[in-house]
Amino acid sequence: MSVDQLRQSRETATAIFMQFSRLFNNRRDNLFCFFEGKDAPYYGIRIKNITCIENPQAIQCQGKKNVRNLHRMISAKAYYQSAKLAYFIDRDFDNSIAEEGLQGIIYETPCYSIENFYTSINSFKSLLKEEFGLQESDADFEQCLNLYKDRQAEFHSAVETLNAWIACQREISSDIKLSKIKISKDIKITLSSVMNTYTHEDLERKFPEAPPISPDQLQEKKQTLNSKNPQCSFRGKFEIEFLRKFITQLVEDANKITPQYFHEKRSVQLSIPGSEIIPRLSQHADTPDCLRAYLLQFKVER
């Protein structure tokens, strides 16, 4: 992080701290929840259901570093010892906060990010039942599920190099703009196959400012990421973009007069623009046990 970026991060954290301070003075009994970004649609309903708190105060921190900074700033002041504070961050490709003894204080996703909670097999099963009106005993259910598993496995093979390269860059604290990577351009996703259209060399050319990563480094990182379930260890924004494209095409097929992957036409009213997928499919996303355990410490009796 450059000096200017570090200064901006501190200034942002200070501004958010002042916002929290004003809120706390007026709502001391509230639960204050600090999020990296626009994660409230996923966490919000789970916080309410598990803690039984009706109106938790959500504070968007504009980045993971700011959540960490806010925790340090608030913890340093005895005035806020009685405050009910919940912090939520994504694991990403970073070292776990468990190494710092912060588990139970800050919630960290067990997978790359909250987006990965949306792309599991259990989440997809829920989607088939609720959005497509299928039952597990239906032949179409089994066919769609197997189709998803096959395409997801192909997708993981297609983005393996991409994830490993990004993880290597993160390991050496390289400041690359991941917004320059477009899955729609680098990966061809259809219901019949998934293929990548990029190479390691393409990544080096796209990011000339990034330190070079050797083939050996890349291979070692691939092995590390694949030692876990790629659906959990790979970058969540890539995973959920695959899900969005897959579902969009599956909906299109289901609504055809003669669909290819359904025995008969089904009327499925499901549209999920990229910006809406987190709130739209939140009810289908996984709620891991570690999140339940973290939120139970704030539970109140009704």
ChimeraX attribute file (.defattr): number of C-alpha atoms within 10 A of each C-alpha:
attribute: neighborCount
match mode: 1-to-1
recipient: residues
	/A:1	10
	/A:2	8
	/A:3	8
	/A:4	9
	/A:5	10
	/A:6	12
	/A:7	12
	/A:8	12
	/A:9	18
	/A:10	16
	/A:11	13
	/A:12	18
	/A:13	23
	/A:14	16
	/A:15	13
	/A:16	20
	/A:17	20
	/A:18	12
	/A:19	12
	/A:20	18
	/A:21	15
	/A:22	11
	/A:23	14
	/A:24	18
	/A:25	9
	/A:26	9
	/A:27	13
	/A:28	14
	/A:29	12
	/A:30	17
	/A:31	21
	/A:32	21
	/A:33	21
	/A:34	28
	/A:35	23
	/A:36	20
	/A:37	15
	/A:38	15
	/A:39	20
	/A:40	20
	/A:41	15
	/A:42	22
	/A:43	19
	/A:44	17
	/A:45	14
	/A:46	18
	/A:47	25
	/A:48	15
	/A:49	13
	/A:50	18
	/A:51	21
	/A:52	17
	/A:53	16
	/A:54	13
	/A:55	12
	/A:56	18
	/A:57	18
	/A:58	17
	/A:59	20
	/A:60	17
	/A:61	23
	/A:62	17
	/A:63	17
	/A:64	18
	/A:65	16
	/A:66	23
	/A:67	25
	/A:68	18
	/A:69	18
	/A:70	22
	/A:71	19
	/A:72	11
	/A:73	13
	/A:74	17
	/A:75	13
	/A:76	11
	/A:77	9
	/A:78	9
	/A:79	9
	/A:80	14
	/A:81	11
	/A:82	9
	/A:83	16
	/A:84	15
	/A:85	19
	/A:86	23
	/A:87	19
	/A:88	22
	/A:89	23
	/A:90	22
	/A:91	19
	/A:92	21
	/A:93	21
	/A:94	12
	/A:95	10
	/A:96	16
	/A:97	16
	/A:98	11
	/A:99	8
	/A:100	8
	/A:101	10
	/A:102	12
	/A:103	13
	/A:104	17
	/A:105	14
	/A:106	20
	/A:107	20
	/A:108	24
	/A:109	20
	/A:110	19
	/A:111	22
	/A:112	24
	/A:113	23
	/A:114	26
	/A:115	26
	/A:116	25
	/A:117	26
	/A:118	27
	/A:119	24
	/A:120	19
	/A:121	17
	/A:122	15
	/A:123	19
	/A:124	21
	/A:125	20
	/A:126	20
	/A:127	19
	/A:128	21
	/A:129	14
	/A:130	13
	/A:131	16
	/A:132	19
	/A:133	13
	/A:134	19
	/A:135	15
	/A:136	13
	/A:137	8
	/A:138	9
	/A:139	13
	/A:140	18
	/A:141	20
	/A:142	16
	/A:143	13
	/A:144	19
	/A:145	17
	/A:146	13
	/A:147	18
	/A:148	21
	/A:149	15
	/A:150	15
	/A:151	21
	/A:152	24
	/A:153	14
	/A:154	17
	/A:155	23
	/A:156	21
	/A:157	15
	/A:158	20
	/A:159	22
	/A:160	21
	/A:161	20
	/A:162	23
	/A:163	22
	/A:164	25
	/A:165	24
	/A:166	19
	/A:167	22
	/A:168	21
	/A:169	18
	/A:170	15
	/A:171	12
	/A:172	9
	/A:173	12
	/A:174	15
	/A:175	13
	/A:176	15
	/A:177	9
	/A:178	9
	/A:179	6
	/A:180	9
	/A:181	14
	/A:182	11
	/A:183	17
	/A:184	13
	/A:185	11
	/A:186	17
	/A:187	17
	/A:188	16
	/A:189	23
	/A:190	14
	/A:191	19
	/A:192	8
	/A:193	13
	/A:194	19
	/A:195	16
	/A:196	20
	/A:197	11
	/A:198	15
	/A:199	12
	/A:200	14
	/A:201	11
	/A:202	11
	/A:203	17
	/A:204	15
	/A:205	11
	/A:206	11
	/A:207	16
	/A:208	10
	/A:209	11
	/A:210	15
	/A:211	15
	/A:212	15
	/A:213	16
	/A:214	11
	/A:215	11
	/A:216	9
	/A:217	13
	/A:218	21
	/A:219	14
	/A:220	12
	/A:221	20
	/A:222	20
	/A:223	12
	/A:224	12
	/A:225	18
	/A:226	16
	/A:227	10
	/A:228	12
	/A:229	11
	/A:230	23
	/A:231	23
	/A:232	22
	/A:233	22
	/A:234	26
	/A:235	23
	/A:236	22
	/A:237	15
	/A:238	21
	/A:239	27
	/A:240	21
	/A:241	18
	/A:242	24
	/A:243	21
	/A:244	18
	/A:245	18
	/A:246	18
	/A:247	20
	/A:248	16
	/A:249	13
	/A:250	22
	/A:251	19
	/A:252	16
	/A:253	19
	/A:254	20
	/A:255	16
	/A:256	14
	/A:257	10
	/A:258	13
	/A:259	16
	/A:260	13
	/A:261	16
	/A:262	18
	/A:263	11
	/A:264	14
	/A:265	15
	/A:266	19
	/A:267	14
	/A:268	15
	/A:269	10
	/A:270	12
	/A:271	14
	/A:272	15
	/A:273	11
	/A:274	11
	/A:275	8
	/A:276	11
	/A:277	17
	/A:278	21
	/A:279	15
	/A:280	15
	/A:281	17
	/A:282	20
	/A:283	18
	/A:284	21
	/A:285	21
	/A:286	20
	/A:287	17
	/A:288	11
	/A:289	10
	/A:290	14
	/A:291	19
	/A:292	15
	/A:293	13
	/A:294	20
	/A:295	20
	/A:296	14
	/A:297	12
	/A:298	16
	/A:299	15
	/A:300	10
	/A:301	6
	/A:302	6
